[in-house]
Amino acid sequence: MPSVASKRPSIDELKAYFPLTTPTPTPNTVPDLLTPADIHREEDLLRNPTSFRSWWSSISNLREAHNAQQKLQRLEDLPTELTPLLGPLATPQARSSLQRLTYLYECALVQFPSSFKLWKSYLQMRMSFVLGTKVTQKRSGGRRKLQEMKDALVDEKEELEQWDGGLDPIVGWTEWKSLVAVFERALMWLPKLPRLWLMYISVFFHPKCPPLLSHTHARHTFDRSLRTLPPSLHSRVWMRYLLWSETKSLSTTVAVYRRYLAVDPSITERFTGILLAPAMSEPRPLEAAKLLLSLARKAARGEYTSPEGKSPYQLLGDWLDVVEKFSDDVGLDVEETIESNKKHGAEHDAQQQEPQQPQEKASIDGTLMRLGGQAVSLGADGKPLAAYDPDEDPTNTQKINIEHVILHDGLMVYKDQAGRLWTGLATYWIKRGEFDRAKETFEKGLAFVLTIRDFTQIFDAYAEFCESLISAMMESVGDEDEEDDEEEDVEGELDSRMKDFEDLMDRRPFLVNDVLIRRNPNDVQEWEKRVALWGNDDDKVVSTYNRALETVNPRKSTANLHRLFINFAKFYEEGGTEGEAEPDLDHARKIFEKATKINFKAVEDLAEVWCEWSEMELRQENYDEAIRVMQRATAIPKNTKISYHDHSLSSQARLFKSLKLWSFYVDLEESIGSVESTKKAYDKILELKIANAQVIVNYAGFLEENDYFEESFKIYERGVELFTFPVSFEIWNIYLSKFVKRYGGSRLERTRDLFEQALDKCPAKFCKPIFLMYAQLEEDFGLAKRAMSIYDRATNAVNDEDKFDMFTIYIAKAAASHGLPSTRPIYERALEVLPDRQTSVMCLRFANLERKLGEIDRARALYAHGSQFCDPRVNQEFWKEWNTFEIETGSEETFREMLRIKRSVQALFNTEASYLAARTVTAANGAALEEPAPAAGEDAMAAAEREAKGPAFVAATKTRIVHDGADGGQGAAPKPPGNEDEIQISDDEDD
């Protein structure tokens, strides 16, 4: 038996099957091309050569026959590893079908060379025999129209044709060339059809496409398609062109992308990603960094919008990430950076010194003039192009000055993101091993930032850098391979680094304070914190105070700027922070003198400075100097009509109207001055019309202490003239009490005039105390009749809320003076005047009075009158007292009358809105809210007694109940229906 190895064909034997379609197969070259069954078809086509339907029917029948044979055929007896080499042409039937279909298509194309339908079918047939079976991919939803190139590339990559099988490029090389030749012929006849170009291009994406076709020939084909097709169809080609370039070498990708970016820079960000992570070559970080820097600058100028929605700062952040990752490939070293910075600085100085030339007019008389100078390059939109910058040219191999870019394109533009930019620059130097430069960068960043967030970011990165550097040095010191000299150098540097790190930690509070002061140099509180940070270092404290006073703008400062001057003066007064030095009052006075010339935002701040200056002199027992300081402060100008609230004037011009300053001055005069000087100070306050009620009271009290009683009363008189109610009410209270205490009944008419004057314009809300004081005066020193008339006036004049109390006092005074019967008219008027809520209480008191006088009927009438204001569910005390009254003094008829009135009142309240409020109050008091209605036929008297026991509703239905007796004892037995002794009360009696 022959061996298996002897049956395995070689590559040359497989190649012997080809070519199949080159030259075009004919019956003369391929004997088996036509069969007897094809004679009828050939005769029909010869008779009708111009009938497209005949040709198309013949082609369709032949293809259907091929498909049917393909389902029934089986592969040749070839080894498994050799079968994929032939792909769709592995069987003789497939090879024969290819030749027969090629012959028929070629004959048809002779008659119809410009038929797109015929060419497309022919190309698809040839592709199926060479490329294999096309895999159809399912996708959800339709494709969005007018996509951005970024999204279109993603969708196009997902929709690239995929093939199952395919002819080996070595074995079937001739068939691959023949397929390409057919595409070239088709495009020669139909060059403007994009579908044929896309089908042709799809061949180059086949994994088995020969390299001779998928590289240079493919690139030339893409270029030809772009030259041939109109620009409106270029996007369909460019998507395939860019995807094809990404599968090739990086140089090819860069060349293709550069061509496209010249037209559409929207996919620059995708290109940078490819440059940084290529599939088959080394990355190009310098080119990617320059592209990202160019995008960031254009986006900042508004010339570029990121398709991914990135802001200009985010694009600059992407550039910074590239710089940090590829520091050695992108940026200059330290020496080159210093030289470049000097060059940029010189150019900037030259631009600043260059005088601005006035721009000459391009036309004077209407005709265009030609101006001399260099030619200006214009863009596609007609606008001048920006000057050439090698940092934005990806073809330029010059490295970037990272410091210059971060300073001008980052820190000058994005001041709120300074932390990220400074740490990025420091990280760049750390990656390059330039630790001293990185330390300088961190220090510059800490001295530049304006927010605590940026400061924290830089400080944390700085501390982490120092810790990692110290750890690395400690590890190197412990290495035994190090020589002694090198180890000593490392130990010395380690000590220096640790000292710097400790100094950094100690400086953190000062650095934070520097940030806050830079953010707002006029923040007084932060300057105070700065002083506190220096502790006992008097020299630093003095320098900080001086710097703060020079820096802070009084009109823009925060609150309490005056405290800065005051604390500075106290520092000299107390002899430094510790108080160890001698007090330097001269410097303290100079500081106060300087503070008095500062135009503070508030006059009160300036007044407090003067007051503190005077207090300092008092503490030093310089009493005369303290008085002189206050006299200077309270000096009155000639024009006293200045408004205290006119902020257009300086605080010094309005100082003389500061009540705080004058109050301190008069207190000082009262303490160490004379009576006359104090009176002059008070009189000036009154002349300036800045006095308040407290000043009036203090002035009068001061005069009273010095036995100037009449003058003190005059001051009270001036006070009540200056102020109206309610302020003058307090002055009147003090004035009247002082006057009565002083003179009593000796000057009764004058006292009465004062009371009448006080009551003349007094509102009802404030007159009650004055009436009581007036009546008490008459009781003590005048006539009881006048006192009663004053009480009577008070009941009409006081506020409604005070009338009940006033009537109560009036009744008590009348009863004490004239006996109980004299109070009846007062009670009667009270019942007419008081509101309903207080009328019921007054009725109870009036009824008790009549009961004491033996007038039972009058008392009962008062109870009946007051009952209309008392809901039985709420005012239970009223009904309980009436019930007790009837039990003790009434009869059955009067008791029944009370119960009838109670029912009518309860029914009245049930129909009013107050019913809901009554239910709420009763529920809060724990009373029963629902009570059964009387049973049918129940004794009416018992029902009345039950109602008297507690509140109930007026029932709408009749139910049988078990009730309590009227006396509150045990419950009675149920009554039978129908009561023969029931008392009928007519409607007339109810009325």
Buried (B, 14 or more C-beta within 10 A) or exposed (E): EEEEEEEEBEEEEBBEBBBBBBEBBEEEEBEEBBEEEBEEBBEBBEEEEEEBEBBBBBBEEBBEEBEEBEEEBEEEEBEEEBBBBBBBBBBEBBBBBBBBBBBBBBBBBEBBBEBBEBBBBBBEBBBBBBBBEBEEEEEEEEEEEEBBBBEBBEEBEEEEBBBEBBBBBEBBBBBBBBBBEBBEBBBEBBBEBBEBBBBBBBBBBBEBBBEBBBBEBBBEBBBBBBEBBEEEBBEBBBBBBBBBBBEBBBEBBBEBBEBBBEEEBBBBBBBBEBBBEBEEEEBBBBBBBBBBBBBBBBBBEEEBEBBEEBEBBBBBBBBBBBBBBBBEBBBBBEEEBBEBBEEBEEEEEEEEEEEEEEEEEEEEEEEEEEEEEEEEEEEEEEEEEEEEEEBBBBEBEEBBBBBBBBBBBBBEBBBEBBBBBBBBBBBBBBBBEBBEBBBEBBBBBBEBBBBBBBBBBBBEBBBEBBEEBBEEBBEBBEEEEBEEEEBEEBBEBBEEBBEEBEEBEEEEEEBBBBBBBBEBBBBBBBBBBBBEBBEEEBEBBBEBBEBBBEEBEBEEBBEBBBBBBBBBBBBBBBBBBEEEEEBBBEBBBEBBEBBBEBEBBBBBBBBBBBBBBBBBBBEBEBBEBBBEBBBEBBEEEEEEEEEBEEEEBBBBBBBBBBBBBBBBBBBBBBEEBEBEBBBBBBEBBBEBEBBBBEBBBBBBBBBBEBEBBEBBBEBBBBBBEBBEBEBBBBBBBBBBEBBBEBBEEEBBEEBBEBBEBBBEEBEBEBBBBBBBBBBBBBBEBBEBEBBBEBBBBBBEBBEEEBBBEBBBBBBEBBBEEEEBEEBBEBBEBBBEBBEEEBBBBBBBBBBBBBBEEEBBEBBBBBBBBBBBBBBBBBBBEBBEBBBEBBEEEBEEEBBBBBBBBBBEBBEEBBEEEBBEBBBEBBEEEEBEEEBBBBBEEBBBBBBBBBBBBBBBBEEEEEEBBEBBEBEEEEEBEEBEEEBEEEEEEEEEEEE
